[in-house]
Structure formats: C-alpha cells, structure tokens
Amino acid sequence: MRILVTGGAGFIGSHFVRTLLTPEGPGDGTGPHVVTVLDALTYAGDRANLQPVADDPRYTFVHGDIRDRPLVDDLLADHDAVVHLAAESHVDRSIAGGTDFASTNVLGTQVLLESAVRHRIARFVHVSTDEVYGSIAEGSWTEAEPLAPNSPYSASKAGSDLLALAHHRTHGLDISVTRCSNNYGPYQHPEKVIPLFVSRLLAGGRVPLYGDGLNVRDWLHVDDHCRALRLVLEGGRPGEVYNIGGGTELSNKDLTERLLAACGADWDRVDHVTDRKGHDRRYSVDWTKIRTELGYVPRHSFDDGLAETVAWYREHPERWAPPAEDTATAAQAAGTKAPAADGAAPALGGAAR
C-alpha cells in the first residue's frame, strides 16, 4: 500500500511512520508499505523525528503544505491511502489567534478530501481529537455524541470531521474518523503539558498549573494510538467514527504530582496561574467500539509509559526547547504570561494530537 501521511514529521505522525517502517511498532518493519510524508515543518514538525527511517528506500519526505492544491493533487495521484494528521493543534495558541487553525484544519482538510475524491483514493483515515465533544461531567462520550467544541482549535477540528464524513456520504469516499484522548510519549513537542513540565523540572525550572488543577484528562501512549490508527486503516468501516482512549484518567493536579516525583522535585516548584479561557473540565471517551470491532487494547500502563517518557527527555536534552526559565521571570521578560500547561495533548506536533 502506498500511504501518504500528512503531518508525518510531528509527534504522532512520525511515530506512526516509524511503526510502519521499523520493528519498533506494531509492524515488523518489513511490510510492503511505501510511505510519503507531507509536512510543512512548522515549529512543531521536525525531520529529526524521522531520522530512524531516513535511509529506508520505502520512505519519501515532501516539504509542503496541505493547502497547496497542485502539490496535493500531484502526490495523491500516486498513492492508495491517506492518514491525515496535519493540523494546528495547541489550544492556547488557538485562543491567542485562531486564523491559522481555521485555515489549516478546515481548508487544508478540504483540499485533501477533494483531491482524494478526484484520484479515487482507496482508504482515508482522518485523525481528530476528543476535544470536539466539549466537556463532560460524568460518564464517557460515545461516537454518537453531538459535537460541542469550546475552543477555536477544537471547533476547527470539529469542522474538519464533518467535512470528512460529508465526503463519505456525498462522494462515497472510503474514510474513517478517529478521535483520541491525550497523547504522551517520547518526541513530543515541549509546549505540551508532559514534556513542558519534564523539561522545565529537569532543567531546574518551575512549572505552571492552571486554576485549581482539577481538570481531568484521559492519557494515551502514542504507541497505543498508532496501533489503533493502523487497525482503523486496515479494518475500519467507511463513514464510521472510532474513539481511541488510553484508560488512565487523571486530574492535572494528580498528573503534576506524578511528574514532580518522576523528576525528583517538590510542590515548591509549581506556580498556580490563572485558568485558561474556556477551559474544558473533563474529557472522557468510550472506546468500546474500536475494542469490539477491531480488537484494540492499550498495551502501555501509564506508570511505565510515563517513566519511559521522562527517561527519554532526560537522555535527549538536545531535543528540548531552549532551557526553561523560572515561569515568572520568563513571563516578565516576554511581557506576557508564560505558557501554561492545559492538560491537553493536542494533536497530534505538526499533526493532530
């Protein structure tokens, strides 16, 4: 299968590509797949994430934008399937300015979908987020839940989800939509909560905690997510939505406590900051459907996955952002509040969550 992976230089996308082409993931690294990565290399995309497969003859990298219609048309003419992860994904950035989110996530997805219809792409997986459902006080969302996004980021993803499903219903495009919970693991961009906290704590800095710290998220290891994507690519039903969960719900306060312990730090390194605008209280997806239909079960316990992730950041300081400063000092220098952890793991760096 000739697969185009959009956003493949980001956190989730690069892991997915590595799992297709190397023994590190659910495949054995010797399969027949030919993979092309299309990535705009924004701040969250990094070709170093793809270094393990850089010399694989089955792999090609294309530096480009999903909104570039001639480029997308040229690429899809030579592919069988699309796994679409490219997106602007950070909630805080979308609150500061949502234009790029609407442009990339909605218009970029529309360009891909129209081209996929023209070139009769055999399979299309559109990767989205649990944030499109809004906030839930109790229980878990099923795939039938109406969408109620609360941030410019999640609203743009909800729009792209609806476009994807419309292209199945109108044009018969063989497409499935996935909605995952918060991803974590090695290679994640340090604006996201876990690598942000880990990199700052390991560097001796301070970390910010939004509001009362009681916002709850479900945590999904990136490897489990990518195995689920592979299952949907190979066996998902056209026109269907699949929730993908990790099975570990934690408040931001509980997560902070675990990260402090993993990095050998205490609560005196935590700054309590004003809560984010429109901060969703709790996300929780019911992933019965993908479990019963496709056999998905997470393999990574959160404790083991977190320990592995912290160890990776400790061993790869060259992959961090510039050394973290004290939060208050950094905010004063910039004239704005320093980035705060939102408890969300957005799609996928240069990609959806």
Secondary structure, 3 states (H helix, E strand, C coil): CEEEEECCCCHHHHHHHHHHHCCCCCCCCCCCCEEEEEECCCCCCCHHHHHHHCCCCCEEEEECCCCCHHHHHHHHCCCCEEEECCCCCCHHHHHHCCHHHHHHHHHHHHHHHHHHHHCCCCEEEEEEEHHHHCCCCCCCECCCCCCCCCCHHHHHHHHHHHHHHHHHHHHCCCEEEEEECEEECCCCCCCCHHHHHHHHHHCCCCEEEECCCCCEEEEEEHHHHHHHHHHHHHHCCCCCEEEECCCEEEEHHHHHHHHHHHCCCCHHHEEEECCCCCCCCECCECCHHHHHHHCCCCCCCHHHHHHHHHHHHHHCHHHCCCCCCCHHHHHHHHCCCCCCECCCCCCCCCCCC
